Amino acid sequence: MVDAKMLNKITSAPGFIAALDQSGGSTPGALRLYGVTESDYQGDDEMYRLIHAMRVRIMKAPAFTGDKVIGAILFERTMDGHVDGEEVPSYLWNKRGVVPFLKIDKGLLDEQNGVQLMKPMPELEPLLVRGRNKGIFGTKMRSVIAQADKAGIAAVVRQQFEVARQIIGQGLMPIVEPEVSIKCLTKVEAEAILRDEIAAQLDKLAGDETVMLKLTIPTVDDFYAPLVAHKSVVRVVALSGGYSTIDACDKLSRNHGMIASFSRALAEQLRVTMSDAEFNASIGKTIEQIYAASVQKVGAMAAE
């Protein structure tokens, strides 16, 4: 059974979810954006130490509280890390009022039928138990859709919901994330197939089974409104997908019932060389922009 207080926050509180879950493959790019190049560190351990330091800076920023940031998705190493001597999930919930989620997928298989399925997760059950024991509320897992291939998209959604049922069985809330690439040349068609496949899987869930959805901002405004309204969906969140903060916020502001779960768009203005005052001011401004797009449905440019 999921934590009732956390569920209430995620279900009804105004705000958005921060994605602090870049893993091995995407960490170098996140660090480069932050102003840390590959020549600044040696090996994975040093790389992960630097990205953790960046995430701690974000989590400790005055604006990063449950007033506007209702949840945060963590990489496994971040979950196992500490902030001021306290484990990250506990720090987020007890000190910041932010609900902790855990990224559980192990990356993607090579593209087939226009999609990339998730790699096998043989250690999933022990990871879920460990996460739950650390105070994790829910999980997130990502697949990628590159083409409007019905068989491929059906396979992605089927795999996502199979794993979601395992997660529900461990008393955690799954975030199902079948990302449609913003580079997809048939994005509108892919989104139509995806919406139908997700709806079909949602209809198969038992009455006490619920999920969250993390979706690319659709080309057609409010296209996912039927999924937002589905009885088995706790909340629908949007990924930034490579859009800039301004573009992501402007697109999100036109989609009602969707809130942000941005990664790159959350951190794109942050630099390692910033003073604490500059850093806090920058992340504070970005949080205001993303909150406005998520809750007030005001685009970033209008919010300036």
Order of alpha helices (4+ residues) and beta strands (2+ residues): alpha-beta-alpha-alpha-beta-alpha-beta-beta-beta-beta-alpha-beta-alpha-beta-alpha-beta-alpha-beta-alpha-beta-alpha-alpha-alpha
